[in-house]
Amino acid sequence: MFDDVMGDLERPDRTEELHQLTRLSREFTYARSLDELLQLAVDQASELLKSEKAVLMLTDDDGLLRVRAAKGVDPEVVERFRHPANEALVSRLLGLLGTRLAEGFVGVPLVSQGNVVGLLATVRSDGRAPSEDDEWLLAALADQIAAPLENARLARQLASSALLSENVRLYEAERNARLVAEAALREAETARDQAQHADRSKTAFLAAMSHELRTPLNAIGGYVELLEMGLRGPVTTEQRDALGRIKASQGHLLRLITDVLDYARLGSGHTALNFADVDLNNVLREAEMMTMPQARARNLDYVCEPLGWDVIVRADPHRLQQIVLNLLTNAIKFTEAGGVVRMTCTLSRDDSGAATAIRVCVRDTGRGIPSDQIEGIWQPFVQVGRGLSQPGEGVGLGLAISRDLARQLGGELTVASELGRGSEFTLTLPVLRIGR
C-alpha cells in the first residue's frame, strides 16, 4: 500500500491535484460565508474533474435534498429542485444537469459527524466514465467540506439556542410585565372604588349638612323679617340697623353653604345641567340689574356693552347667570371707590365669516393679581392676598366653581391681569346662532 501511495505521489498530475486540495483547504478557511464556501467547492469540483456542470446539495429541515450551489445549471431549475435521497435521485440529477449519459456522472456523499448531510456531484458532457482517481478527488474535496459544514451546523444550533433563550427571556419579561400591570390595575380599581365611595360619602355629608344649616338660617331670616315689620312691637332705628346686619350675615352664610355644596357636586360630577337655547343678552341684562346696586354703593363707574343683536348659546341659563354674577361681583368687590367695572361682548368668526364663539369680558381697575398667583386663583378656597383665617367675603370658591361650570357648558374661563392696573376675566362659549 505504501508503494501505491508513493507511486501516486510520484505522478505529476496527482501531485498537482494534492497541492490544489491543500490550497482549497486554506481557501475554505478564509471563506466569508457558508454560501461562498459551497460555491467554491462546486467550482473546484468542476475544475478538478474537468466537467462543465456540478452541483452541491444539502438536506433541508424536511429531509429533502436542495441545491445550495451549482455551476453550469439554469438557476430557475436549481431553485425548484427538491428530492429525497432514494433510487430515483441519480436520474433526477441527470435531468437537472441536462444529460442522459449516466456514464459521465460521479457523485459522493457529504458526511458530517457520521451522518450524510448532502451530495457533491459532477457530470462530463462527453459521457466519459469517471476514473477511480476522479472519485478519490471528489471524495477528498467532500471531506474538506465536512468541517465547515459541521461548524455551520453548530453555529445554527447556537443561534437557535440563543433565539430560544431570548424568546424565553422575552416571554418571562412579558409575563412579569403583564402580572405587574394586572396587579397595578387591581390596585387602581380598588383605589378608584375607595375614592368613589369617599366622594359619595362627602357629597352625602355636605348635602345633609347643607340641609341642617339652611333650616335654622332660614328661620333666622324669617324672624328678622317679622321683627322688621314690627309684629313683635315697635323697632327703634338702632334695632333696625342691628336687624339689617343680622340679615346680611344670614344671607352671607347661606351663600357660603351654597358655594360649598356646588363645588362638591361639580367635583363629583353630580351636578345636573338643564341645557336650553339661551339669549345671552338677556342673561347679561339680568346680571347687570342684580349687581348695579352693589356698584353704586361702592361708588364705581359701571359700564355694560352688550351686542347689538341676539346671540343664542346652548347652556344651562341658571348656571350661565351664576358664572356672570360671580365675575361681576368679584370685579366690584376688588375695585376701589372711583374705579371702573366694564362688561363687553365680542364675536369670533371663522374664515367664512360665520360666528363660532362669543367672548364675555369683565374688566376692572382693581388691584390686579400678581403673575405668580394667577394660576392659584382657580384653586378652591384661595383668594389673592388673604388666607382662610383672614376676614373677608366668601371662602374663595367662586372662580373655581365658575371655571368648572364654563367647561361643563362647553366653554372656557380665562384671566389676564396686571398688578396695580386691574384684571380681565373672559368667558368664551360656542355660538348656536345669531339673531337680529
C-alpha positions as CSV (number, residue, x, y, z in Angstrom):
1,M,0.0,0.0,0.0
2,F,3.0,2.2,0.8
3,D,4.3,1.6,-2.6
4,D,0.9,2.6,-4.1
5,V,0.8,5.8,-2.2
6,M,4.3,6.6,-3.1
7,G,3.5,5.8,-6.7
8,D,0.6,8.2,-6.6
9,L,2.7,10.9,-5.2
10,E,5.3,10.4,-7.9
11,R,2.6,11.1,-10.6
12,P,2.9,14.7,-11.7
13,D,-0.9,15.2,-12.2
14,R,-1.7,13.6,-8.8
15,T,0.9,15.8,-7.1
16,E,-0.6,18.9,-8.6
17,E,-4.1,17.7,-7.6
18,L,-2.9,17.2,-4.0
19,H,-1.4,20.7,-4.0
20,Q,-4.7,22.0,-5.3
21,L,-6.6,20.3,-2.5
22,T,-4.2,21.8,0.1
23,R,-4.8,25.2,-1.4
24,L,-8.5,24.7,-1.3
25,S,-8.4,23.8,2.3
26,R,-6.8,27.2,3.1
27,E,-9.4,28.9,0.9
28,F,-12.2,27.2,2.7
29,T,-10.8,28.6,5.9
30,Y,-10.9,32.1,4.6
31,A,-14.4,31.9,3.1
32,R,-16.6,34.7,4.5
33,S,-19.9,32.7,4.5
34,L,-21.2,29.1,4.1
35,D,-22.7,30.0,0.6
36,E,-19.3,31.3,-0.6
37,L,-17.6,28.1,0.7
38,L,-20.2,25.8,-1.1
39,Q,-19.9,27.7,-4.4
40,L,-16.1,27.5,-4.1
41,A,-16.4,23.7,-3.6
42,V,-18.6,23.4,-6.7
43,D,-16.3,25.4,-8.9
44,Q,-13.2,23.4,-7.8
45,A,-15.0,20.1,-8.3
46,S,-15.8,21.1,-11.8
47,E,-12.1,22.2,-12.3
48,L,-10.6,19.1,-10.7
49,L,-12.7,16.7,-12.7
50,K,-12.7,18.8,-15.9
51,S,-16.5,18.9,-16.0
52,E,-18.8,21.7,-17.2
53,K,-21.5,21.1,-14.7
54,A,-21.5,20.4,-10.9
55,V,-24.0,20.7,-8.0
56,L,-23.8,20.6,-4.3
57,M,-26.9,19.6,-2.3
58,L,-27.7,19.7,1.4
59,T,-30.7,18.2,3.2
60,D,-33.3,20.7,4.4
61,D,-35.5,20.6,7.5
62,D,-37.9,18.3,5.7
63,G,-35.2,15.8,4.8
64,L,-35.2,16.7,1.1
65,L,-32.1,17.4,-0.9
66,R,-31.8,21.1,-2.1
67,V,-29.3,22.5,-4.4
68,R,-27.2,25.0,-2.4
69,A,-24.5,25.7,-5.1
70,A,-24.3,24.9,-8.8
71,K,-22.2,25.6,-11.9
72,G,-23.5,25.4,-15.5
73,V,-27.1,24.8,-14.4
74,D,-30.1,27.0,-15.0
75,P,-30.8,28.9,-11.7
76,E,-34.6,28.6,-12.2
77,V,-34.2,24.8,-12.4
78,V,-31.9,24.8,-9.4
79,E,-34.4,26.8,-7.3
80,R,-37.2,24.3,-8.0
81,F,-35.2,21.2,-7.3
82,R,-36.2,19.1,-4.3
83,H,-35.8,15.4,-4.0
84,P,-35.5,12.7,-1.3
85,A,-32.3,10.6,-1.1
86,N,-33.6,7.5,-2.9
87,E,-33.0,5.4,-6.0
88,A,-34.6,8.0,-8.3
89,L,-32.1,10.7,-7.3
90,V,-29.5,9.9,-9.9
91,S,-32.0,10.1,-12.8
92,R,-33.3,13.4,-11.4
93,L,-29.8,14.7,-11.1
94,L,-29.0,13.8,-14.7
95,G,-32.1,15.7,-15.7
96,L,-31.0,18.6,-13.5
97,L,-27.6,18.6,-15.1
98,G,-29.0,18.4,-18.6
99,T,-27.6,15.0,-19.7
100,R,-28.8,11.4,-20.1
101,L,-25.3,9.9,-20.1
102,A,-25.1,8.2,-16.7
103,E,-21.5,7.1,-17.5
104,G,-20.2,10.6,-17.1
105,F,-21.8,11.2,-13.7
106,V,-19.9,11.0,-10.4
107,G,-21.2,11.8,-7.0
108,V,-20.0,11.5,-3.4
109,P,-21.9,11.9,-0.2
110,L,-21.1,14.8,2.2
111,V,-20.7,13.4,5.7
112,S,-20.8,15.3,9.0
113,Q,-20.5,13.7,12.4
114,G,-21.2,10.3,10.8
115,N,-24.4,11.5,9.1
116,V,-25.0,12.0,5.4
117,V,-26.0,15.6,5.1
118,G,-25.7,16.2,1.3
119,L,-24.2,15.2,-2.1
120,L,-21.5,16.6,-4.3
121,A,-21.8,15.6,-8.0
122,T,-20.4,16.4,-11.4
123,V,-21.0,15.2,-14.9
124,R,-19.0,15.3,-18.1
125,S,-20.8,16.4,-21.2
126,D,-18.8,13.9,-23.3
127,G,-20.1,11.0,-21.3
128,R,-16.6,9.6,-20.4
129,A,-16.8,7.4,-17.4
130,P,-15.1,8.7,-14.3
131,S,-11.9,7.0,-13.1
132,E,-11.1,5.9,-9.5
133,D,-8.9,9.0,-9.3
134,D,-11.9,11.2,-10.1
135,E,-13.9,9.6,-7.4
136,W,-11.0,9.9,-5.0
137,L,-10.5,13.6,-5.7
138,L,-14.2,14.3,-5.3
139,A,-14.3,12.4,-2.1
140,A,-11.2,14.2,-0.8
141,L,-12.9,17.5,-1.7
142,A,-16.1,16.4,0.1
143,D,-14.1,15.5,3.2
144,Q,-12.6,19.0,3.3
145,I,-16.2,20.5,3.3
146,A,-17.2,18.3,6.2
147,A,-15.6,20.5,8.9
148,P,-17.1,23.8,7.7
149,L,-20.5,22.2,7.4
150,E,-20.2,21.0,11.0
151,N,-19.2,24.5,12.1
152,A,-22.2,25.9,10.2
153,R,-24.5,23.3,11.9
154,L,-23.1,24.2,15.3
155,A,-23.5,27.9,14.5
156,R,-27.1,27.3,13.6
157,Q,-27.7,25.4,16.8
158,L,-26.1,28.1,18.8
159,A,-28.2,30.8,17.0
160,S,-31.3,28.7,17.5
161,S,-30.4,28.2,21.2
162,A,-29.7,31.9,21.6
163,L,-33.0,32.7,19.9
164,L,-34.9,30.2,22.1
165,S,-33.2,31.7,25.2
166,E,-34.1,35.2,24.1
167,N,-37.7,34.1,23.3
168,V,-37.9,32.6,26.8
169,R,-36.5,35.7,28.3
170,L,-38.9,37.9,26.4
171,Y,-41.8,35.6,27.3
172,E,-40.9,35.8,31.0
173,A,-40.4,39.6,30.8
174,E,-43.8,40.0,29.1
175,R,-45.4,37.6,31.6
176,N,-43.9,39.5,34.5
177,A,-44.9,42.9,33.0
178,R,-48.4,41.5,32.5
179,L,-48.6,40.4,36.1
180,V,-47.4,43.8,37.3
181,A,-49.9,45.6,35.1
182,E,-52.7,43.4,36.3
183,A,-51.7,44.0,39.9
184,A,-51.5,47.7,39.2
185,L,-54.9,47.6,37.5
186,R,-56.4,45.8,40.5
187,E,-54.9,48.4,42.9
188,A,-56.1,51.2,40.7
189,E,-59.6,49.8,40.6
190,T,-59.6,49.4,44.4
191,A,-58.3,52.9,44.8
192,R,-61.0,54.2,42.4
193,D,-63.7,52.3,44.2
194,Q,-62.5,53.7,47.5
195,A,-62.3,57.2,46.1
196,Q,-65.8,56.9,44.6
197,H,-67.1,55.7,48.0
198,A,-65.4,58.6,49.8
199,D,-66.7,61.0,47.2
200,R,-70.3,59.7,47.6
201,S,-69.9,59.9,51.4
202,K,-68.5,63.5,51.1
203,T,-71.4,64.6,48.9
204,A,-74.0,63.0,51.1
205,F,-72.4,64.6,54.2
206,L,-72.4,68.1,52.5
207,A,-76.0,67.7,51.3
208,A,-77.1,66.7,54.8
209,M,-75.1,69.5,56.5
210,S,-76.4,72.0,53.9
211,H,-80.0,71.0,54.8
212,E,-79.3,71.1,58.6
213,L,-77.6,74.5,58.3
214,R,-80.1,76.1,55.9
215,T,-83.1,75.3,58.1
216,P,-82.0,77.4,61.1
217,L,-80.6,80.1,58.9
218,N,-83.9,80.4,57.0
219,A,-85.6,80.6,60.4
220,I,-83.3,83.4,61.5
221,G,-84.1,85.2,58.3
222,G,-87.8,84.8,58.8
223,Y,-87.7,86.1,62.4
224,V,-85.6,89.1,61.3
225,E,-88.3,90.0,58.7
226,L,-91.0,89.6,61.3
227,L,-89.1,91.9,63.7
228,E,-88.5,94.5,60.9
229,M,-92.3,94.5,60.2
230,G,-93.0,95.5,63.8
231,L,-95.1,92.4,64.5
232,R,-93.3,92.0,67.8
233,G,-93.5,95.6,68.8
234,P,-92.0,98.9,67.7
235,V,-88.5,98.8,66.3
236,T,-86.0,101.6,67.0
237,T,-83.5,102.9,64.5
238,E,-80.6,101.2,66.3
239,Q,-82.6,97.9,66.4
240,R,-83.4,98.2,62.7
241,D,-79.7,98.6,61.9
242,A,-78.8,95.6,64.0
243,L,-81.5,93.5,62.3
244,G,-80.1,94.6,58.9
245,R,-76.6,93.3,60.0
246,I,-78.1,90.1,61.2
247,K,-80.0,89.7,57.9
248,A,-76.8,90.4,55.9
249,S,-74.8,87.9,57.9
250,Q,-77.6,85.3,57.4
251,G,-77.5,85.8,53.6
252,H,-73.8,85.6,53.6
253,L,-73.8,82.3,55.4
254,L,-76.4,80.9,53.0
255,R,-74.3,81.9,50.0
256,L,-71.2,80.2,51.6
257,I,-73.2,77.0,52.1
258,T,-74.5,77.1,48.6
259,D,-70.9,77.6,47.2
260,V,-69.5,74.7,49.2
261,L,-72.3,72.4,48.1
262,D,-72.0,73.5,44.4
263,Y,-68.3,72.8,44.4
264,A,-68.7,69.4,46.0
265,R,-71.3,68.4,43.4
266,L,-69.2,69.7,40.5
267,G,-66.1,67.8,41.7
268,S,-68.0,64.6,41.9
269,G,-69.9,65.1,38.6
270,H,-73.3,65.1,40.3
271,T,-74.4,68.5,39.0
272,A,-77.3,68.1,36.6
273,L,-77.3,70.7,33.9
274,N,-80.5,71.7,32.1
275,F,-79.4,72.8,28.6
276,A,-81.6,75.1,26.6
277,D,-81.3,77.8,23.9
278,V,-80.4,80.9,25.8
279,D,-80.3,84.5,24.7
280,L,-77.0,85.7,26.1
281,N,-78.1,89.4,26.1
282,N,-81.0,88.6,28.5
283,V,-78.6,86.9,30.9
284,L,-76.2,89.9,30.8
285,R,-79.0,92.4,31.4
286,E,-80.4,90.5,34.3
287,A,-76.9,90.2,35.8
288,E,-76.4,93.9,35.3
289,M,-79.6,94.7,37.2
290,M,-78.7,92.5,40.0
291,T,-75.2,93.9,40.5
292,M,-75.8,97.6,39.7
293,P,-76.8,98.4,43.3
294,Q,-73.6,97.0,44.6
295,A,-71.5,99.0,42.2
296,R,-73.3,102.2,43.1
297,A,-72.9,101.5,46.8
298,R,-69.2,101.3,46.2
299,N,-69.2,104.5,44.1
300,L,-68.0,102.6,40.9
301,D,-68.4,103.6,37.3
302,Y,-70.4,100.6,35.9
303,V,-70.5,100.0,32.1
304,C,-72.3,97.2,30.3
305,E,-71.8,97.0,26.5
306,P,-73.9,94.1,25.1
307,L,-74.0,93.2,21.4
308,G,-76.4,94.9,19.1
309,W,-78.1,91.6,18.1
310,D,-79.3,88.5,19.8
311,V,-76.7,85.8,20.5
312,I,-78.1,82.4,21.2
313,V,-76.0,79.9,23.1
314,R,-76.7,76.3,24.2
315,A,-76.3,76.4,28.0
316,D,-78.0,76.0,31.4
317,P,-79.4,79.5,31.9
318,H,-79.2,79.3,35.7
319,R,-75.6,78.2,35.7
320,L,-74.6,80.7,33.0
321,Q,-76.1,83.5,35.1
322,Q,-74.2,82.2,38.1
323,I,-70.9,82.5,36.2
324,V,-71.6,86.0,35.0
325,L,-72.7,87.1,38.5
326,N,-69.5,85.6,40.1
327,L,-67.3,87.6,37.7
328,L,-69.2,90.9,38.2
329,T,-69.4,90.6,42.0
330,N,-65.7,89.8,42.2
331,A,-64.8,92.8,40.0
332,I,-67.0,95.1,42.2
333,K,-65.6,93.6,45.4
334,F,-61.9,94.1,44.4
335,T,-62.2,97.5,42.8
336,E,-61.7,100.6,45.0
337,A,-64.2,103.5,45.1
338,G,-64.0,105.6,41.9
339,G,-62.8,102.7,39.8
340,V,-64.5,101.2,36.7
341,V,-66.1,97.8,36.0
342,R,-66.8,97.2,32.4
343,M,-68.6,94.2,30.7
344,T,-68.2,93.8,26.9
345,C,-69.0,91.1,24.3
346,T,-67.2,90.2,21.1
347,L,-67.8,87.6,18.5
348,S,-65.2,85.2,17.0
349,R,-65.7,84.2,13.4
350,D,-64.3,81.6,11.1
351,D,-62.8,82.1,7.6
352,S,-66.3,82.1,6.0
353,G,-67.5,84.8,8.4
354,A,-69.8,82.6,10.4
355,A,-69.9,83.3,14.2
356,T,-68.2,80.5,16.1
357,A,-67.8,81.8,19.7
358,I,-68.9,84.7,21.9
359,R,-66.5,86.2,24.5
360,V,-67.9,87.9,27.5
361,C,-65.2,90.1,29.1
362,V,-65.5,91.6,32.6
363,R,-62.7,94.1,33.2
364,D,-62.0,96.1,36.3
365,T,-59.5,98.7,37.5
366,G,-58.8,97.0,40.8
367,R,-55.6,96.0,42.4
368,G,-54.8,93.2,40.0
369,I,-53.3,89.8,40.6
370,P,-49.5,89.0,40.9
371,S,-48.3,87.0,38.0
372,D,-47.1,84.2,40.3
373,Q,-50.6,83.8,41.8
374,I,-52.7,83.8,38.7
375,E,-52.9,80.0,38.4
376,G,-53.7,79.7,42.1
377,I,-57.0,81.7,41.8
378,W,-58.6,78.7,40.1
379,Q,-58.0,76.5,43.2
380,P,-60.7,76.1,45.8
381,F,-60.5,78.1,49.0
382,V,-57.9,80.5,47.5
383,Q,-58.2,84.3,47.5
384,V,-55.4,86.6,46.5
385,G,-53.9,88.5,49.4
386,R,-55.5,86.5,52.3
387,G,-55.9,83.1,53.8
388,L,-58.8,81.2,55.2
389,S,-58.3,82.7,58.7
390,Q,-58.3,86.3,57.5
391,P,-61.6,88.3,57.3
392,G,-63.3,88.9,54.1
393,E,-66.3,87.9,52.0
394,G,-66.5,84.4,50.7
395,V,-64.1,81.5,51.0
396,G,-62.6,81.6,47.5
397,L,-64.9,79.1,45.7
398,G,-66.5,81.4,43.2
399,L,-63.8,81.3,40.5
400,A,-63.2,77.5,40.9
401,I,-66.9,76.9,40.5
402,S,-67.2,79.3,37.6
403,R,-64.4,77.7,35.6
404,D,-65.8,74.2,36.2
405,L,-69.2,75.3,35.1
406,A,-67.8,77.1,32.0
407,R,-66.1,73.9,30.9
408,Q,-69.2,71.8,31.5
409,L,-71.1,74.2,29.3
410,G,-68.5,73.6,26.5
411,G,-66.6,76.8,27.0
412,E,-63.7,78.2,29.0
413,L,-62.9,80.9,31.5
414,T,-59.5,82.7,31.4
415,V,-57.9,85.7,33.0
416,A,-55.4,88.4,32.2
417,S,-54.2,90.6,34.9
418,E,-51.6,93.3,35.8
419,L,-50.7,94.1,39.3
420,G,-51.9,97.6,40.2
421,R,-53.9,98.0,36.9
422,G,-56.7,95.6,37.2
423,S,-57.9,92.2,35.8
424,E,-59.9,91.0,32.8
425,F,-61.9,87.7,33.0
426,T,-63.1,86.3,29.7
427,L,-65.9,83.7,29.4
428,T,-65.9,82.0,26.0
429,L,-68.8,80.0,24.8
430,P,-69.7,78.4,21.4
431,V,-72.4,80.2,19.5
432,L,-75.5,78.4,18.4
433,R,-76.9,81.1,16.2
434,I,-77.2,84.9,15.7
435,G,-80.5,86.7,15.6
436,R,-81.4,90.3,14.9
